[in-house]
Amino acid sequence: MYDLFERSLNAGGITASRRDPLVDRGDSVLALAHPVDFVPKTALLDTVVPTLGMLLTEHNRRHPAQRFRLRMVVHAGEVTFDDRGCFGEALDVAFRLLDAGQVKRILRNTDAPMVLVVSDDVHRSVVRHGYDGIDPKAFSRLLLPRTSNLVRSAWVRVIGASQGLPEWPGGPVARMEDYRRRA
């Protein structure tokens, strides 16, 4: 799982210098990318996510006994560090979205290798604008039960379902190079 995740991050230009070290959280991995100056949210959504979806699909096809199925969340916000690790409301929001029962149910009810959840903030600031490689129509609104004042809804997308992954013209790395040329 780490290898596939690292490869998808690298395809999006999110190398070790542009993020904190990956944190093993038992049944998950926490990746904290550096601010937008270094890692645009569009790179996560139009490069890292589809690359990871393709890598998971290929891995699962080649190694059915070692199949992976993942829930992934993309959210942005402030994170604080102390001697015990990282904390902050942005992480609380991300973990609540990731652990939402509806998200787990969506993954359980599909043969897809991955379900992507984006926060309302990320949907409003990035997804709904339909940047290259990001299809707003592929996301569905998810209303969450009132268990927290932090999270009321999110947007979800199934990645790599049996109907096949969407085509990604030019490949993920080519698009990240376009970001660098524009910057």
VENNOR-V901551 format. One record per backbone hydrogen bond with DSSP energy under -1.0 kcal/mol. NH is the residue of the N-H (numbers start at 1). CO is the residue of the C=O. If there is no record, write none. Layout:
BEGIN
NH	CO
NH	CO
END
This chain:
BEGIN
5	1
6	2
7	3
8	4
9	5
10	6
11	7
12	8
13	10
14	9
15	13
18	15
20	32
23	30
25	28
27	25
30	23
34	18
38	35
39	35
43	40
44	40
45	41
46	42
47	43
48	43
49	44
51	47
52	48
53	49
54	50
55	51
56	52
57	53
58	54
59	55
60	56
61	57
62	58
63	59
66	63
70	113
72	115
74	117
80	87
82	85
85	82
87	80
92	88
93	89
94	90
95	91
96	92
97	93
98	94
99	95
104	100
105	101
106	102
107	103
108	104
109	105
110	107
114	159
115	70
116	157
117	72
118	155
119	74
123	119
124	120
125	121
126	122
127	122
128	123
129	126
130	127
134	131
138	135
139	136
140	156
142	154
144	152
147	145
154	142
155	118
156	140
157	116
159	114
164	161
171	168
175	171
176	172
177	173
178	174
179	175
180	176
181	177
182	178
183	179
END
